[in-house]
Amino acid sequence: MKIMIVDDEPAIADTLVYALSAEGYTAESCGLGREAVARAASTPYALIILDVGLPDMNGFDVCRELRRSSDVPILFLTARAEEVDRIVGLELGADDYVAKPFSPRELVSRVRAILRRARGNGPAGGPETPPGGAAASPFQVDREGLRVACKGQWLNLTRYEYLLLACLLEHPGRVYSRAALMDKVWRDAEETEERTVDTHIKTLRAKLRALLPEHDPIVTHRGMGYSIDP
């Protein structure tokens, strides 16, 4: 599985190439956003690790360019840890967000989780059918594979989208406050605000709408929180 690292700091890029290669991945690096966009247009990467602070263009702009023609998983790597940056990156379609300084071991673990979810979406042309087909509920949670199916199709979810949806599906009909969801889903995230929950609910609804156009299963309880319609 080929991974591209887009970072203009050679020490960081070399460290990641070494760490990913040690895990059996094929990793290469480049230091410019425009070069990354050009490479992605001609090479089928399994994942892209993208620094926000690049010398020629903003990493968010690189992500926008990539998302015009590709659903390749993207992990943002950046020294900017502000909440607004994380929200912008996730709304653009990033799968995860890691702030510098970071542990190479943790980053490789996140890469592995993202790729495991991506493999669950099946080959290009349509997701694979979950074992056993669709159940009475339109949802099926694969906790070992860290993925959720809706109406027999695996959803393309980011890390926190998966954790949020899986949490709601644990107890259909139960109302979770924002604080409770923050504690269950974002317990390992630093300096995260409750509005992050609203942002991820919004992106989840957009993804579910494609498969459930006639019904929004996520219910907003004003002043209380969210639940999922059983």
N, C-alpha and C positions, 0 to 999 in steps of 0.2 A: 504494500500500500504506500503510495507516494505522497509525501507531505511537503508543502512549501512553507518556509519560514521567511517572513517579510520583516526585516529589522535591519536598521543601518548601523547597529553596534556589533562589530565582528565578534567580540567576546561572548555576547549573548547568543548570537546566531550559531557560533561554533559549539557552544555548550549544548544547545538544543539539538543540533545535528548529531552530536555524539550520543546524547541521552536517548534520542529516538532510534538511532541506528542500533544501539545496544538492545533495544526491545524488538528488533526485527523489522522496523519500518525503513523505507527508503526516503531519506530527508535531504533536501537541498535548500539553499538560501539565496535571497537577493535583497538589496538594500533600497530599492526604489519602488514606489507604488505603481508607476506606469509600466515598469518592467514586469511587475507581478501580474497586472491585468493582461499584458501581452502573453505571458507564459500560460496563464490560466485559460486563455482562449485556444491554445494549441495543445495543452497537456491535460489529461484527465486526473487531476489531483483528488485524493481521498479526503484531504483536509488542508486548510490554510491557517497558519498562525500569523496574525496580522498586528503589527505595531501601529498604534495610533499616531505617534510622532515621527513621521517620515520626512526626509528633506525636500522631496519634490511635490508631495500632495498629502493631504490629511488622510489618515487611515479610514475614517468614516466615509470619505469620498471614494476611496478604493473599494470599500464594501458596497457602496451604492452601484459602482460600475460593475462589480462582479455579480450583484444580484439581478442586473438587467438580463443576464443570459445564463446564470448558473445558480444551482441550489447547493453548491459545495459547502460543507460545514466550515464555519469560520470561528476561530477562537481569538479574541482580542487580547493582545499583550501590551501593557502600557504602564507608564509611570504615573498616569493621571488616574487617581482613584476616587474622584468626586462622584457622588451619587448621580448627578445629571449625566455624566459621561457614560456610566454603566447603563442607564435607561436608554440613552440615545443609541448606544451600540446594540442593545438587545432589540430595540424597536426596528433597527435597520435589518435585523435578521441574523445577528450573531448567535452562536450556540453557547458561548460561555465567555467569561471576562476575567482575566487574571492580571493583578497589579504587581508591578515591580517594587521591591525585590521579591522573587518567588523561589520556590523549591523546584528544581528540575523534576524530582520524583513526583511531586504533586501535579505538576503540569502534564507529565506523561500519563499519569492516572486519569486526568481529565480528558486528555486526548483519547485514551482507550475507551472511556465511557461514551464520548461523543461518537466515535466510530462504531461502537457496538449498537447504539441507537440508530445510526445511519444504515447499518447493514440490515437492521430490522425492517427498514422501509422497502426492501426488495430492489430488483433491478429497475433501470430506467424503463418507463412505459407503464408502471403501476406497481403498487406495493403488493407483497406476497400476501396470501390469505392466512390468517392465524390458524393454528391447529384446532380442529374441531369446528371451525366456522364460527359465525356470529351466535351469541347466546341470546337469551330473552332480553337482556339489557343490551343496548347498542355498544357498550364498552367492554373491553377485555384488557385487564392489566397483567403484564408480564413483568413481575418485580425482579426476576433474575436478569432479564434482558433490558430492564429499565426502559420500557416502552409501553404504549397504550394503543389499542386498536379501537376504531369506531366503525361500526357497521361492516366489520370484516376487513378493514384496511388499517395498516399501521400508520399512525400519525407522525409527521415530521416535527418533533418537539425538541426544544432546547432543554438543557438540564433542569432549569427551574420551572419551565412549563410542565415538564413531566412530573416533577415532584409536587407541584401545585395540583395538577389534575388527579394524580394518584391519591393525594391527601383527601380531596373532596369525594372521591369515589370510595374511600374506605367506609364512609357512613353516609350514603345517599339521603338527602333530606335534612341532614344536620347542618345547622347554621354555624359557620366558623367566623369568628371575628377576625379583623385584619391582624390584630396582635397575636391571636392564636396561630394564624397561618404564617406569620413572620417567624414565630418560635419553632414551628414544625418544618418549614420549608427553607428558611434563610438563616438557620441557627449558626451556620459556619461562615456566613458572609459578614464582613465588617462594614460598619457605618451605613447600613441600609435602612431606608425610611419606609413607612407603611404605604406610601403611594406606589412603591414598587409592586405591591400586590395588585393594585388597580391596573397598572401597565400590563402585567402578565395576564390578568383576566381578559383585558382587551385583545391581546394577541391570541390567546386561546380561543376566544369566541370567533375571531376571524378564521382560524383554522378549522374549527368545528362547523362553521357555517357552510363550508363547501360540501360536507357530508350530511349535514342536518339542516338543510335550508328552510325547512318548515317549522323548526323548533329550536329555541335557544335553551340548552339544558342547564346552563349556569344561571342561577337566580340571584339577583341583587336584593338584599334586605337593607333598606335605607337605615343608616344609623347603627346597624348591627353587624353586617358582613355579607358572606356569600355561602350558598349551598349549591348542590347539584340535584336536579330534579330526578327522583328515583323512578 
